[in-house]
Amino acid sequence: MKVSDIVINKVERLPNGYIFTYNDFNLPVENKEAAIKALNRLVKKGKLKKISKGKFYKPEKSIFGTLLPNQYQIVKDLLEDDNKIIGYLTGYSIYNTLGLTTQVSNTIQIGTNNIRPNFKRERYVINLSNKII
C-alpha cells in the first residue's frame, strides 16, 4: 500500500476538528516526506486545512461555512507533553466558556512556566505567560 493511500485512509477516520501532524501516522522515517506531501495535496484539494506549519485538521462544514476546531485542539500541544500537563487555559476565553462573560476574545492565554513571545494560529493570538489572570 502506498503512503498516500495510508494517509488518506487515516484522515478519513479522524473526527472533524481534530488537529494532527504527520507524526500521528506512525510511518517509518523514510516515508516522512511522502506523508507530508500527501497531506499538503489534501490541503490543496480542500479536504484538509492547515492551522500552522505541520499541523492540519479536517474542517467541519455547516450552513454558516467552515468551522474552526475548538480552542483546546488549537493549543493542545502547548498544554500537554506526553500526557503530562504543562499549561492551562486562562483569561477571557475560559471565562467565556464558563459563561462568566459574553466577550469573545481572539487571544488564547495559557498559564505555563515556559515563557515565549506571542504567536498566531489561524485567527487566534496565543499568549504564554506565568502570570495567573
OpenMM code with the backbone's topology and positions (N, CA, C; nanometers):
from openmm import Vec3, app, unit

residues = "MET LYS VAL SER ASP ILE VAL ILE ASN LYS VAL GLU ARG LEU PRO ASN GLY TYR ILE PHE THR TYR ASN ASP PHE ASN LEU PRO VAL GLU ASN LYS GLU ALA ALA ILE LYS ALA LEU ASN ARG LEU VAL LYS LYS GLY LYS LEU LYS LYS ILE SER LYS GLY LYS PHE TYR LYS PRO GLU LYS SER ILE PHE GLY THR LEU LEU PRO ASN GLN TYR GLN ILE VAL LYS ASP LEU LEU GLU ASP ASP ASN LYS ILE ILE GLY TYR LEU THR GLY TYR SER ILE TYR ASN THR LEU GLY LEU THR THR GLN VAL SER ASN THR ILE GLN ILE GLY THR ASN ASN ILE ARG PRO ASN PHE LYS ARG GLU ARG TYR VAL ILE ASN LEU SER ASN LYS ILE ILE".split()
positions = [
    Vec3(0.0837, -0.1174, 0.0000),
    Vec3(0.0000, 0.0000, 0.0000),
    Vec3(0.0887, 0.1244, 0.0000),
    Vec3(0.0542, 0.2229, -0.0837),
    Vec3(0.1318, 0.3461, -0.0943),
    Vec3(0.1096, 0.4340, 0.0290),
    Vec3(0.2068, 0.5186, 0.0550),
    Vec3(0.1996, 0.6086, 0.1693),
    Vec3(0.0797, 0.7013, 0.1564),
    Vec3(0.0530, 0.7500, 0.0360),
    Vec3(-0.0604, 0.8411, 0.0170),
    Vec3(-0.1925, 0.7721, 0.0495),
    Vec3(-0.2049, 0.6434, 0.0167),
    Vec3(-0.3270, 0.5693, 0.0494),
    Vec3(-0.3421, 0.5523, 0.2002),
    Vec3(-0.2310, 0.5275, 0.2691),
    Vec3(-0.2350, 0.5143, 0.4150),
    Vec3(-0.2791, 0.6457, 0.4785),
    Vec3(-0.2244, 0.7556, 0.4286),
    Vec3(-0.2590, 0.8881, 0.4819),
    Vec3(-0.4061, 0.9181, 0.4574),
    Vec3(-0.4546, 0.8925, 0.3377),
    Vec3(-0.5954, 0.9203, 0.3053),
    Vec3(-0.6883, 0.8374, 0.3923),
    Vec3(-0.6574, 0.7081, 0.4095),
    Vec3(-0.7424, 0.6218, 0.4931),
    Vec3(-0.7453, 0.6698, 0.6373),
    Vec3(-0.6312, 0.7097, 0.6903),
    Vec3(-0.6245, 0.7573, 0.8286),
    Vec3(-0.7005, 0.8886, 0.8445),
    Vec3(-0.6857, 0.9790, 0.7480),
    Vec3(-0.7545, 1.1082, 0.7544),
    Vec3(-0.9058, 1.0892, 0.7498),
    Vec3(-0.9531, 0.9965, 0.6701),
    Vec3(-1.0977, 0.9718, 0.6609),
    Vec3(-1.1550, 0.9238, 0.7935),
    Vec3(-1.0740, 0.8548, 0.8745),
    Vec3(-1.1224, 0.8029, 1.0021),
    Vec3(-1.1119, 0.9036, 1.1160),
    Vec3(-1.0390, 1.0130, 1.0960),
    Vec3(-1.0248, 1.1137, 1.2008),
    Vec3(-1.1524, 1.1956, 1.2147),
    Vec3(-1.1859, 1.2385, 1.3380),
    Vec3(-1.3042, 1.3234, 1.3559),
    Vec3(-1.2798, 1.4643, 1.3029),
    Vec3(-1.3866, 1.5318, 1.2665),
    Vec3(-1.3765, 1.6702, 1.2204),
    Vec3(-1.3261, 1.7583, 1.3345),
    Vec3(-1.2350, 1.8496, 1.3029),
    Vec3(-1.1841, 1.9440, 1.4012),
    Vec3(-1.0678, 1.8929, 1.4835),
    Vec3(-1.0243, 1.7699, 1.4627),
    Vec3(-0.9110, 1.7143, 1.5368),
    Vec3(-0.7815, 1.7574, 1.4691),
    Vec3(-0.6905, 1.8180, 1.5447),
    Vec3(-0.5645, 1.8658, 1.4885),
    Vec3(-0.4594, 1.7562, 1.5011),
    Vec3(-0.3872, 1.7322, 1.3920),
    Vec3(-0.2879, 1.6263, 1.3889),
    Vec3(-0.1668, 1.6704, 1.3082),
    Vec3(-0.0585, 1.5930, 1.3206),
    Vec3(0.0631, 1.6147, 1.2429),
    Vec3(0.0969, 1.4854, 1.1705),
    Vec3(0.1992, 1.4878, 1.0903),
    Vec3(0.2386, 1.3663, 1.0192),
    Vec3(0.2894, 1.2595, 1.1163),
    Vec3(0.3334, 1.2991, 1.2361),
    Vec3(0.3804, 1.2026, 1.3360),
    Vec3(0.2690, 1.1103, 1.3845),
    Vec3(0.1436, 1.1526, 1.3719),
    Vec3(0.0307, 1.0717, 1.4164),
    Vec3(0.0058, 0.9507, 1.3268),
    Vec3(0.0750, 0.9415, 1.2151),
    Vec3(0.0520, 0.8315, 1.1215),
    Vec3(0.1404, 0.7100, 1.1477),
    Vec3(0.2369, 0.7202, 1.2376),
    Vec3(0.3258, 0.6093, 1.2736),
    Vec3(0.3890, 0.5433, 1.1510),
    Vec3(0.4402, 0.6253, 1.0627),
    Vec3(0.5074, 0.5753, 0.9424),
    Vec3(0.6579, 0.5724, 0.9658),
    Vec3(0.7300, 0.4868, 0.8940),
    Vec3(0.8765, 0.4869, 0.9061),
    Vec3(0.9353, 0.6226, 0.8650),
    Vec3(1.0515, 0.6515, 0.9174),
    Vec3(1.1165, 0.7818, 0.8931),
    Vec3(1.1396, 0.8066, 0.7449),
    Vec3(1.1712, 0.7027, 0.6698),
    Vec3(1.1981, 0.7227, 0.5270),
    Vec3(1.0729, 0.7630, 0.4489),
    Vec3(0.9536, 0.7461, 0.5076),
    Vec3(0.8287, 0.7849, 0.4412),
    Vec3(0.7757, 0.9197, 0.4885),
    Vec3(0.8539, 0.9903, 0.5690),
    Vec3(0.8100, 1.1187, 0.6250),
    Vec3(0.7776, 1.2200, 0.5156),
    Vec3(0.8662, 1.2356, 0.4205),
    Vec3(0.8463, 1.3335, 0.3125),
    Vec3(0.7228, 1.3000, 0.2289),
    Vec3(0.6998, 1.1719, 0.2040),
    Vec3(0.5827, 1.1307, 0.1261),
    Vec3(0.4546, 1.1615, 0.2025),
    Vec3(0.4555, 1.1422, 0.3341),
    Vec3(0.3376, 1.1716, 0.4160),
    Vec3(0.3086, 1.3220, 0.4156),
    Vec3(0.4135, 1.4029, 0.4293),
    Vec3(0.3962, 1.5482, 0.4275),
    Vec3(0.3412, 1.5934, 0.2925),
    Vec3(0.3933, 1.5379, 0.1843),
    Vec3(0.3466, 1.5729, 0.0500),
    Vec3(0.1997, 1.5331, 0.0323),
    Vec3(0.1621, 1.4143, 0.0816),
    Vec3(0.0227, 1.3692, 0.0712),
    Vec3(-0.0705, 1.4608, 0.1499),
    Vec3(-0.0280, 1.5032, 0.2687),
    Vec3(-0.1108, 1.5948, 0.3484),
    Vec3(-0.1266, 1.7295, 0.2791),
    Vec3(-0.0184, 1.7804, 0.2219),
    Vec3(-0.0270, 1.9086, 0.1504),
    Vec3(-0.1147, 1.8991, 0.0259),
    Vec3(-0.1150, 1.7836, -0.0400),
    Vec3(-0.2057, 1.7645, -0.1541),
    Vec3(-0.3517, 1.7654, -0.1087),
    Vec3(-0.3793, 1.7063, 0.0072),
    Vec3(-0.5161, 1.7071, 0.0601),
    Vec3(-0.5587, 1.8495, 0.0974),
    Vec3(-0.4636, 1.9310, 0.1413),
    Vec3(-0.4950, 2.0716, 0.1697),
    Vec3(-0.5326, 2.1431, 0.0406),
    Vec3(-0.4570, 2.1191, -0.0671),
    Vec3(-0.4867, 2.1828, -0.1963),
    Vec3(-0.6223, 2.1400, -0.2501),
    Vec3(-0.6608, 2.0143, -0.2248),
    Vec3(-0.7915, 1.9651, -0.2694),
    Vec3(-0.9054, 2.0175, -0.1835),
    Vec3(-0.8741, 2.0720, -0.0646),
    Vec3(-0.9774, 2.1247, 0.0240),
    Vec3(-1.0302, 2.0241, 0.1248),
    Vec3(-0.9713, 1.9051, 0.1311),
    Vec3(-1.0170, 1.8048, 0.2283),
    Vec3(-0.9597, 1.8296, 0.3669),
    Vec3(-0.8467, 1.9000, 0.3733),
    Vec3(-0.7834, 1.9368, 0.4998),
    Vec3(-0.7568, 2.0860, 0.5015),
    Vec3(-0.7398, 2.1405, 0.6215),
    Vec3(-0.6967, 2.2787, 0.6392),
    Vec3(-0.5694, 2.2763, 0.7213),
    Vec3(-0.4841, 2.3729, 0.6958),
    Vec3(-0.3582, 2.3854, 0.7681),
    Vec3(-0.3739, 2.4953, 0.8721),
    Vec3(-0.3456, 2.4635, 0.9981),
    Vec3(-0.3592, 2.5628, 1.1046),
    Vec3(-0.2270, 2.6335, 1.1317),
    Vec3(-0.1171, 2.5633, 1.1168),
    Vec3(0.0172, 2.6206, 1.1249),
    Vec3(0.1113, 2.5207, 1.0586),
    Vec3(0.2382, 2.5520, 1.0563),
    Vec3(0.3329, 2.4654, 0.9883),
    Vec3(0.3315, 2.3247, 1.0499),
    Vec3(0.2977, 2.2258, 0.9684),
    Vec3(0.2976, 2.0870, 1.0127),
    Vec3(0.1752, 2.0434, 1.0891),
    Vec3(0.0764, 2.1309, 1.1091),
    Vec3(-0.0454, 2.0977, 1.1832),
    Vec3(-0.1662, 2.1131, 1.0916),
    Vec3(-0.2451, 2.0071, 1.0833),
    Vec3(-0.3590, 2.0015, 0.9930),
    Vec3(-0.4843, 1.9622, 1.0701),
    Vec3(-0.6012, 1.9936, 1.0127),
    Vec3(-0.7267, 1.9449, 1.0678),
    Vec3(-0.8270, 1.9240, 0.9570),
    Vec3(-0.9216, 1.8359, 0.9836),
    Vec3(-1.0285, 1.8085, 0.8889),
    Vec3(-1.1420, 1.9052, 0.9206),
    Vec3(-1.1735, 1.9968, 0.8289),
    Vec3(-1.2727, 2.1003, 0.8596),
    Vec3(-1.4145, 2.0433, 0.8675),
    Vec3(-1.4908, 2.1057, 0.9546),
    Vec3(-1.6320, 2.0693, 0.9675),
    Vec3(-1.7137, 2.1754, 0.8954),
    Vec3(-1.7988, 2.1317, 0.8072),
    Vec3(-1.8806, 2.2239, 0.7282),
    Vec3(-2.0178, 2.2389, 0.7944),
    Vec3(-2.0678, 2.3615, 0.7981),
    Vec3(-2.2015, 2.3885, 0.8499),
    Vec3(-2.2728, 2.4818, 0.7514),
    Vec3(-2.3951, 2.5143, 0.7829),
    Vec3(-2.4691, 2.6050, 0.6946),
    Vec3(-2.4111, 2.7458, 0.6973),
    Vec3(-2.3294, 2.7752, 0.7995),
    Vec3(-2.2674, 2.9063, 0.8113),
    Vec3(-2.1266, 2.9101, 0.7536),
    Vec3(-2.0789, 2.7992, 0.7015),
    Vec3(-1.9447, 2.7927, 0.6442),
    Vec3(-1.8589, 2.6912, 0.7165),
    Vec3(-1.7304, 2.7012, 0.6977),
    Vec3(-1.6356, 2.6090, 0.7594),
    Vec3(-1.6080, 2.6521, 0.9030),
    Vec3(-1.6156, 2.5582, 0.9963),
    Vec3(-1.5928, 2.5867, 1.1374),
    Vec3(-1.4480, 2.5587, 1.1749),
    Vec3(-1.3957, 2.6397, 1.2655),
    Vec3(-1.2627, 2.6171, 1.3202),
    Vec3(-1.2694, 2.5087, 1.4276),
    Vec3(-1.1583, 2.4432, 1.4565),
    Vec3(-1.1570, 2.3498, 1.5698),
    Vec3(-1.1748, 2.4269, 1.7006),
    Vec3(-1.2111, 2.3557, 1.8079),
    Vec3(-1.2269, 2.4264, 1.9353),
    Vec3(-1.0905, 2.4718, 1.9874),
    Vec3(-1.0929, 2.5645, 2.0823),
    Vec3(-0.9692, 2.6266, 2.1294),
    Vec3(-0.8736, 2.5258, 2.1909),
    Vec3(-0.9244, 2.4258, 2.2614),
    Vec3(-0.8369, 2.3267, 2.3220),
    Vec3(-0.7564, 2.2536, 2.2144),
    Vec3(-0.8196, 2.2159, 2.1050),
    Vec3(-0.7496, 2.1467, 1.9978),
    Vec3(-0.6400, 2.2341, 1.9381),
    Vec3(-0.6648, 2.3635, 1.9300),
    Vec3(-0.5681, 2.4550, 1.8693),
    Vec3(-0.4405, 2.4644, 1.9533),
    Vec3(-0.4529, 2.4550, 2.0852),
    Vec3(-0.3366, 2.4738, 2.1724),
    Vec3(-0.2993, 2.3483, 2.2516),
    Vec3(-0.3517, 2.2327, 2.2164),
    Vec3(-0.3276, 2.1126, 2.2973),
    Vec3(-0.1794, 2.0757, 2.3059),
    Vec3(-0.1011, 2.1073, 2.2036),
    Vec3(0.0419, 2.0773, 2.2096),
    Vec3(0.1143, 2.1672, 2.3093),
    Vec3(0.0556, 2.2812, 2.3461),
    Vec3(0.1141, 2.3709, 2.4446),
    Vec3(0.0671, 2.3400, 2.5862),
    Vec3(-0.0394, 2.2594, 2.5978),
    Vec3(-0.0960, 2.2262, 2.7291),
    Vec3(-0.0474, 2.0921, 2.7824),
    Vec3(-0.0136, 1.9995, 2.6944),
    Vec3(0.0265, 1.8652, 2.7353),
    Vec3(0.1530, 1.8237, 2.6615),
    Vec3(0.2353, 1.7445, 2.7302),
    Vec3(0.3543, 1.6864, 2.6694),
    Vec3(0.3667, 1.5440, 2.7218),
    Vec3(0.3474, 1.4465, 2.6347),
    Vec3(0.3478, 1.3050, 2.6737),
    Vec3(0.2496, 1.2792, 2.7875),
    Vec3(0.1261, 1.3285, 2.7727),
    Vec3(0.0181, 1.3133, 2.8708),
    Vec3(0.0509, 1.3741, 3.0072),
    Vec3(0.1446, 1.4659, 3.0124),
    Vec3(0.1779, 1.5392, 3.1335),
    Vec3(0.1347, 1.6840, 3.1133),
    Vec3(0.0594, 1.7389, 3.2071),
    Vec3(0.0087, 1.8749, 3.1945),
    Vec3(0.1223, 1.9738, 3.2180),
    Vec3(0.1428, 2.0627, 3.1192),
    Vec3(0.2486, 2.1636, 3.1304),
    Vec3(0.1926, 2.3058, 3.1219),
    Vec3(0.0615, 2.3195, 3.1034),
    Vec3(-0.0009, 2.4504, 3.0950),
    Vec3(-0.1518, 2.4382, 3.1099),
    Vec3(-0.2186, 2.5526, 3.1239),
    Vec3(-0.3637, 2.5532, 3.1377),
    Vec3(-0.4201, 2.6786, 3.0712),
    Vec3(-0.5441, 2.6678, 3.0257),
    Vec3(-0.6118, 2.7819, 2.9646),
    Vec3(-0.6556, 2.8786, 3.0731),
    Vec3(-0.6440, 3.0072, 3.0455),
    Vec3(-0.6858, 3.1101, 3.1390),
    Vec3(-0.7301, 3.2328, 3.0588),
    Vec3(-0.7760, 3.3353, 3.1248),
    Vec3(-0.8122, 3.4596, 3.0582),
    Vec3(-0.9552, 3.4619, 3.0076),
    Vec3(-0.9838, 3.5551, 2.9155),
    Vec3(-1.1192, 3.5770, 2.8673),
    Vec3(-1.1797, 3.4552, 2.7984),
    Vec3(-1.0994, 3.3794, 2.7275),
    Vec3(-1.1537, 3.2648, 2.6555),
    Vec3(-1.2131, 3.1623, 2.7519),
    Vec3(-1.1483, 3.1395, 2.8652),
    Vec3(-1.2008, 3.0431, 2.9612),
    Vec3(-1.3196, 3.1030, 3.0366),
    Vec3(-1.3163, 3.2341, 3.0594),
    Vec3(-1.4316, 3.2991, 3.1226),
    Vec3(-1.5552, 3.2850, 3.0347),
    Vec3(-1.5372, 3.2993, 2.9043),
    Vec3(-1.6482, 3.2835, 2.8110),
    Vec3(-1.7001, 3.1402, 2.8121),
    Vec3(-1.6110, 3.0431, 2.8167),
    Vec3(-1.6509, 2.9030, 2.8196),
    Vec3(-1.7331, 2.8718, 2.9440),
    Vec3(-1.6976, 2.9331, 3.0570),
    Vec3(-1.7695, 2.9106, 3.1823),
    Vec3(-1.8968, 2.9937, 3.1928),
    Vec3(-1.9202, 3.0818, 3.0962),
    Vec3(-2.0401, 3.1645, 3.0964),
    Vec3(-2.0286, 3.2856, 3.1876),
    Vec3(-1.9081, 3.3251, 3.2256),
    Vec3(-1.8883, 3.4389, 3.3141),
    Vec3(-1.8822, 3.5710, 3.2391),
    Vec3(-1.8663, 3.5663, 3.1076),
    Vec3(-1.8652, 3.6866, 3.0247),
    Vec3(-1.9211, 3.6512, 2.8876),
    Vec3(-1.9660, 3.7528, 2.8163),
    Vec3(-2.0156, 3.7300, 2.6812),
    Vec3(-1.9139, 3.7736, 2.5767),
    Vec3(-1.7996, 3.8250, 2.6218),
    Vec3(-1.6963, 3.8679, 2.5285),
    Vec3(-1.6311, 3.7468, 2.4639),
    Vec3(-1.6084, 3.7560, 2.3342),
    Vec3(-1.5390, 3.6502, 2.2620),
    Vec3(-1.4036, 3.7064, 2.2213),
    Vec3(-1.3002, 3.6503, 2.2794),
    Vec3(-1.1656, 3.7017, 2.2574),
    Vec3(-1.0964, 3.6251, 2.1455),
    Vec3(-1.0102, 3.6948, 2.0729),
    Vec3(-0.9284, 3.6266, 1.9735),
    Vec3(-0.7915, 3.5920, 2.0304),
    Vec3(-0.7717, 3.6168, 2.1616),
    Vec3(-0.6477, 3.5831, 2.2290),
    Vec3(-0.6711, 3.4631, 2.3200),
    Vec3(-0.5869, 3.3631, 2.3067),
    Vec3(-0.5919, 3.2478, 2.3961),
    Vec3(-0.4748, 3.2617, 2.4913),
    Vec3(-0.5045, 3.2749, 2.6200),
    Vec3(-0.3999, 3.2914, 2.7201),
    Vec3(-0.3745, 3.1570, 2.7875),
    Vec3(-0.2478, 3.1229, 2.8017),
    Vec3(-0.2079, 2.9959, 2.8610),
    Vec3(-0.1136, 3.0254, 2.9766),
    Vec3(-0.1456, 2.9710, 3.0933),
    Vec3(-0.0569, 2.9808, 3.2079),
    Vec3(0.0412, 2.8649, 3.2043),
    Vec3(0.1700, 2.8945, 3.2056),
    Vec3(0.2730, 2.7914, 3.1984),
    Vec3(0.4034, 2.8451, 3.2544),
    Vec3(0.4964, 2.7573, 3.2820),
    Vec3(0.6291, 2.8002, 3.3275),
    Vec3(0.7171, 2.8435, 3.2110),
    Vec3(0.6828, 2.8026, 3.0906),
    Vec3(0.7608, 2.8379, 2.9711),
    Vec3(0.7094, 2.9688, 2.9146),
    Vec3(0.7951, 3.0664, 2.9075),
    Vec3(0.7555, 3.1963, 2.8530),
    Vec3(0.8144, 3.2095, 2.7135),
    Vec3(0.7320, 3.2528, 2.6186),
    Vec3(0.7796, 3.2802, 2.4835),
    Vec3(0.6940, 3.3902, 2.4234),
    Vec3(0.7382, 3.4527, 2.3175),
    Vec3(0.6619, 3.5628, 2.2577),
    Vec3(0.5266, 3.5162, 2.2035),
    Vec3(0.4359, 3.6112, 2.1906),
    Vec3(0.3046, 3.5815, 2.1325),
    Vec3(0.3212, 3.5332, 1.9890),
    Vec3(0.2321, 3.4445, 1.9460),
    Vec3(0.2327, 3.3984, 1.8076),
    Vec3(0.0894, 3.3698, 1.7651),
    Vec3(0.0693, 3.3529, 1.6337),
    Vec3(-0.0649, 3.3326, 1.5789),
    Vec3(-0.0834, 3.1906, 1.5299),
    Vec3(-0.2053, 3.1412, 1.5498),
    Vec3(-0.2513, 3.0173, 1.4887),
    Vec3(-0.3932, 3.0450, 1.4409),
    Vec3(-0.4099, 3.0328, 1.3093),
    Vec3(-0.5391, 3.0612, 1.2480),
    Vec3(-0.5763, 3.2041, 1.2843),
    Vec3(-0.6896, 3.2294, 1.3457),
    Vec3(-0.7292, 3.3667, 1.3786),
    Vec3(-0.6978, 3.4043, 1.5228),
    Vec3(-0.6377, 3.3136, 1.5982),
    Vec3(-0.6092, 3.3360, 1.7397),
    Vec3(-0.4663, 3.3828, 1.7623),
    Vec3(-0.4489, 3.4687, 1.8612),
    Vec3(-0.3172, 3.5080, 1.9102),
    Vec3(-0.2950, 3.4279, 2.0380),
    Vec3(-0.1848, 3.3537, 2.0449),
    Vec3(-0.1542, 3.2701, 2.1605),
    Vec3(-0.0579, 3.3463, 2.2502),
    Vec3(-0.0939, 3.3618, 2.3766),
    Vec3(-0.0137, 3.4355, 2.4744),
    Vec3(0.0245, 3.3394, 2.5867),
    Vec3(0.1527, 3.3064, 2.5995),
    Vec3(0.2008, 3.2211, 2.7082),
    Vec3(0.2640, 3.3084, 2.8149),
    Vec3(0.2213, 3.2893, 2.9381),
    Vec3(0.2822, 3.3652, 3.0476),
    Vec3(0.2766, 3.2832, 3.1748),
    Vec3(0.3507, 3.3265, 3.2748),
    Vec3(0.3474, 3.2576, 3.4019),
    Vec3(0.2660, 3.3348, 3.5050),
    Vec3(0.1889, 3.4323, 3.4594),
    Vec3(0.1039, 3.5106, 3.5471),
    Vec3(-0.0358, 3.4518, 3.5479),
    Vec3(-0.0963, 3.4453, 3.6639),
    Vec3(-0.2350, 3.3979, 3.6739),
    Vec3(-0.3257, 3.5174, 3.6554),
    Vec3(-0.4226, 3.5020, 3.5649),
    Vec3(-0.5150, 3.6122, 3.5365),
    Vec3(-0.6501, 3.5786, 3.5965),
] * unit.nanometer
topology = app.Topology()
chain = topology.addChain("A")
for resn in residues:
    res = topology.addResidue(resn, chain)
    for name in ("N", "CA", "C"):
        topology.addAtom(name, app.Element.getBySymbol(name[0]), res)
